[in-house]
Amino acid sequence: MLPGQGSQFSGMGKEILDRFPDGLKEWYELDEIIKAEGDFSLIDAITQPKDRLPREWFRNTRFTHPLVFAFHYGWGRYLLNHGICFDGYIGYSLGELTSLTLAGKIEIEETLRMTLRMGKLIDELCPTGGMLAILDHESVVQDFFPLFEELEIAARNFDGAFVVSGPNSHLEEVQRTLKEAQIATEMLEVQHAFHSKGMEPVKSRLLDLLKQNNFTDNETPVLSSGMLCEWNASVWEQGGFWNVLRGPVEFQELIHTITGKPEQRLIDLSASGTLSTMARRIASGDQRHSITTLLSRIPRTWEKVTVTLKELA
């Protein structure tokens, strides 16, 4: 499972590079492209101590779009290079591009350059906005409807957790009102209203970008949590990733479908460990499935991570 925007944080790669200084060669290779075309260093960004870079930097789509993609691609390649084989991939938002690249359906350097250009386009053309995670049932929208009129459902993560997207002023008003109603919320670390009409200004430019990246069909399945389908050349050529960026993430429904099959093992490749947390809530009580967390925002005991990696290999 590969994540999208909001999974980034200061120092997200420091523990990995401290533990495997020579193993993440893909990060260093991608860093050369990012430094040349993106005006920042991937390695510096993911190894900086907390608060060394301002919080706003980690919300700036110009930087975070290529950062999230490159970080998770490099981590996934490290696992593949060390004998961990994946039967397929699940992408969440931007993670759909990472999944397609790891599966060999689109080429890494072309896609990295595309995420660099995409981040710049969104930063230049789209209005600033945000995303608010709400820990309650979606019926809250109807209960407080006038407040949600300018917002859109951006993601359905599990029963009792969804995300809305839109202008910051409306999100802040919703957050204040729900706090008074004792409903928990969390503002995501993003600068734009992904999965909403806030993305419309980049539509034509993004579709042109997507046409420049060739798609190769192969036998490795990549499942889209945005379109609830398996990726293929036809979906790509019809501008499938625009549909992912504009429409809601239906993570809950996709994981429900997958866990309806016997003995699934889901592995969370995100830096934050959020996807495995959500998947466990969806598959609650079903002992047939194994859901593995590798990384987390909380420093992990690397002995346990190493044991897990050996088990997976």
Phi, psi and omega in degrees: 000127183243134188266176177242207181302145181101347180272355185274150175198160182298133178077017186297339181248002187296314181297321181295313181290328174297322184278321183233068188299332182254000188273334186264054184299330179299323179300317181291323178294316179292329181298327179296320178292317182295318179295324182285324188243348184244357175063028171204170180250124176301313183298315179299317185294320186272354179246357181296137174301157181305136176075003176290318172264142181296151180304323182298330179299319183279005173248352185280113185301328179304324181264317189288332180300304177292329181296310181298317179297308185293319179302308186285330173296312181298319178294318178296319179295323178301315180295317178298318181292343181249031167087007178266117183255135179253133178287339180184179185227148174239123179256141176241109179059235180304333178299345176292323176293319178299317180298315180297325180288315178298328179281354178080017181272332173229156190274141190295310185293320176300318184287323176299314178298325178294319179291327175298313180292321180297316179300318179294317180298314179298318181296322185276325190255332186268144176293149175294152181191197182201185180220137183237120174276133182239123181266073177195178181282155184297344177299342176304326181300315179289324181297326182239035196309312183308328180292331186264004189300327182262009182248162178230150173292120182260333181199143171245105190269314173198172183295109183103016176205119177216171184232138173245155187225144178161198181297143184300322183298321179289320178298318181294323178293318177298316181299317179297315182294317181291328176298318178297330178272007179061040174252124184286140177220164175211127177282128181281154183277069178224162184248354182226160183270076179297153179061040178207179179296348176297345178270348186306324182300340181260003189306304185295320180292321179293317178299323176295319178299315183298326180293339182277351183252118182285146181244133179243118175289138172213186188275352181281117182285138171236119184260133182266123175276353176270322184251353181054051178210173174266135180293140169211179184299322181296316179298317180297312184294337177273013178079036185305322184289334172298319179298324177295313184292327185271323185270174181284154173275123181254058184298317182302313183294321180294314180293324174304315181296315182293316182283357171284350177262156185287143167049066175265142172244114180257130183241121182273114178266004183288151177293333187266341183077011185290323185295321179291325176299314180292319181297323178295323178294324181289319182266019185312126176084350180271106186279358181286341190250151176245129180237119190249131173255129178257313184243167182199159173294334178274130179308133186256157172283109189291340174299320179292320178297317180297317178299316179299316179297323178293322178297317182293325181286000000 
